[in-house]
Amino acid sequence: MKQQILSQLAPDHPWGELLHCFDCVDSTNTLAKSMAAKGAPHGTILIADRQTVGRGRLGRSFQSPSGMGIYLSAILRPQCSPNELMHLTCAVAIAMCDAIEEATGFRPGIKWINDLIWNRRKIAGILTELSLEPSTGKVASAVVGIGINCCQWEVDFPAELRSTAASLTMATGRNIDRSTVAAAMIRALHRMDQELLTHKALLMERYRAGCATIGQEVSIHRADTVSHGRALGIDDNGALLVKFPDGYTEAVNSGEASIRGMYGYV
Ligand code: BTN
């Protein structure tokens, strides 16, 4: 896999020599966090063929079978405070839509905040995790994890995911070369990294344009409550602006809530 990916990156791509490929890990995000703590440089990329404990947002798991998907984590070291990175997951989502479109011709939609979708089903998820410098409170590292279902047909998913999950193969009707998608992901993450702190407004404008949640009736799931409203928009920090039936509008934070469409997953 490593040689196939490198052969599709420019020979002088700055992140090419920071690429690590593994047959099996528990979670590329968990391994990336431990490599970051030991000093792994900005631009380190980890890719696994399989994960035994693939992790998703809000404590969920991410199914990561061998030969079927891309499970990738990148270590970034932006020089900023955490509140300047509230839009990171949105920026990664746009970069991944760009990468998938470049590699396959198909552009996924986005379900707030971190899911890429096709036909109201989830194709990919993003998990971003920050570590802070204890003395300054600044960002020490940001681990950006992306899992993309590439080669599955519907029968390949476990029964409980069959009606809500999809893959790039299902979306395009074609076989997918995972190394081509992985190379496009690395290029897109590198471009995103160059714009992350300087082009926030533009990134958020692109995110809003690609986000299928805006305008939808949604249910908002918090720890122990479910409420219903209409998604009006997304603010510059990635919070979902929801209008409730009593007219009250709230910015719903992605760290505390997930959403579902009123009539299905999206
Ligand atoms: C979600 O669906 O909530 C996010 C899923 C993120 C999965 C990716 S796969 C690579 C990286 N390693 C993990 O354990 N999780 C992310």
Boltz pocket constraint, residues with backbone or C-beta under 6 A from the ligand:
constraints:
  - pocket:
      binder: B
      contacts: [[A, 26], [A, 27], [A, 28], [A, 29], [A, 30], [A, 51], [A, 53], [A, 54], [A, 55], [A, 56], [A, 57], [A, 58], [A, 60], [A, 61], [A, 62], [A, 70], [A, 71], [A, 72], [A, 73], [A, 114], [A, 124], [A, 125], [A, 126], [A, 127], [A, 145], [A, 146], [A, 147], [A, 148]]
      max_distance: 6.0
